[in-house]
Amino acid sequence: MTDLQPVMDALLKFRDERDWKQFHNPKDLAAALSIEAAELQEIFLWKSADAGDVDKVKEELADVFCFSLLIAEHYGFDIPSIVLEKVQANGLKYPIEKAKGSATKYDAL
C-alpha cells in the first residue's frame, strides 16, 4: 500500500481525531459504502450516461473510496493485491474469446 499510504494516513488521522473508529465496524462501513454508491448513482438518474455533474461525481466517488479504504484497513487487506487477484479471477470467468464485446454474465457466455 505504499502508493496509497499517504491517503490512508490522512483518512485515518481524520477519523481518529474525531474518535469515529468506534463507529467504523465492517457492517456500518459497508452500509455507508452502499449509501455513497447510491448517491453516486443518483447523479445520473433520469439523465443520459454522460450528463452527470463532474464535480458531484468526484465528491461521491471520493466518499465511495474512503469507505472502501476503511473496510480494507479494518481487515488488513493490501488493496493492490486484492484488486489484482480480482482482475485475474475475472479473466478466468470472462475469457477474451467469449466475452469480448459482450455484456453477458459469465455463467451465460
C-alpha positions in Angstrom: 0.0 0.0 0.0 2.9 2.3 -0.4 1.2 4.5 -3.1 -1.9 4.7 -1.0 -0.2 5.2 2.3 -0.4 9.0 2.4 -4.1 8.8 1.6 -4.6 6.1 4.3 -2.7 8.2 6.8 -4.8 11.3 6.1 -8.0 9.3 6.2 -7.1 7.5 9.5 -5.9 10.8 11.1 -9.2 12.5 10.1 -11.2 9.5 11.6 -9.1 9.2 14.8 -9.1 13.0 15.5 -12.9 12.7 15.7 -12.9 9.4 17.6 -15.0 7.8 14.9 -13.3 4.4 14.8 -15.8 3.3 17.4 -18.5 3.6 14.6 -16.4 2.0 11.9 -17.2 -1.7 12.1 -17.5 -3.7 8.9 -21.3 -3.7 8.9 -21.7 0.0 9.2 -18.8 0.8 6.8 -20.5 -1.5 4.2 -23.8 0.3 4.8 -22.1 3.7 4.4 -20.3 2.5 1.2 -23.6 1.3 -0.2 -25.3 4.6 0.6 -22.5 6.6 -1.0 -22.6 4.4 -4.1 -26.3 5.1 -4.3 -25.6 8.9 -4.1 -23.2 8.4 -7.0 -25.9 6.7 -9.0 -28.4 9.4 -8.2 -26.2 12.0 -10.0 -27.1 10.1 -13.3 -30.7 9.3 -12.5 -33.0 10.2 -15.4 -30.1 11.6 -17.4 -28.0 10.4 -20.3 -25.0 8.4 -19.3 -22.6 11.3 -19.7 -24.8 14.1 -18.3 -23.7 13.8 -14.6 -22.2 16.8 -12.9 -18.4 16.0 -12.8 -17.8 17.8 -9.5 -20.6 15.8 -7.8 -19.2 12.6 -9.3 -15.8 13.4 -7.9 -17.2 14.1 -4.5 -19.4 11.0 -4.2 -16.6 8.8 -5.7 -14.3 10.1 -3.1 -16.8 9.0 -0.4 -17.0 5.6 -2.0 -13.2 5.3 -2.0 -13.0 6.5 1.6 -15.4 3.8 3.0 -13.8 1.2 0.8 -10.3 2.1 2.1 -11.6 1.9 5.7 -13.1 -1.5 5.2 -9.8 -2.7 3.7 -7.9 -1.2 6.6 -10.1 -3.0 9.1 -9.3 -6.3 7.6 -5.6 -5.5 6.9 -6.1 -6.1 3.1 -3.4 -5.0 0.7 -5.5 -3.1 -1.8 -3.4 -3.5 -5.0 -3.1 -7.2 -4.2 -6.8 -7.8 -3.8 -7.7 -5.8 -6.9 -5.1 -7.7 -9.0 -6.4 -11.0 -7.6 -10.0 -10.0 -8.7 -8.8 -9.0 -12.1 -7.1 -12.4 -12.5 -10.2 -14.2 -11.3 -12.4 -12.2 -13.7 -10.0 -13.1 -16.5 -10.8 -16.7 -15.9 -14.6 -16.1 -15.7 -14.6 -13.9 -18.8 -12.1 -15.2 -21.3 -11.5 -12.8 -24.2 -12.6 -15.2 -26.9 -16.1 -15.5 -25.2 -16.5 -12.1 -23.5 -15.1 -9.6 -25.9 -17.7 -7.0 -26.9 -20.4 -8.8 -24.8 -22.1 -7.6 -21.6 -23.3 -11.2 -20.9 -22.7 -12.5 -17.4 -20.0 -15.2 -17.2 -22.4 -18.0 -16.4 -24.3 -17.3 -19.7 -21.3 -17.0 -22.0 
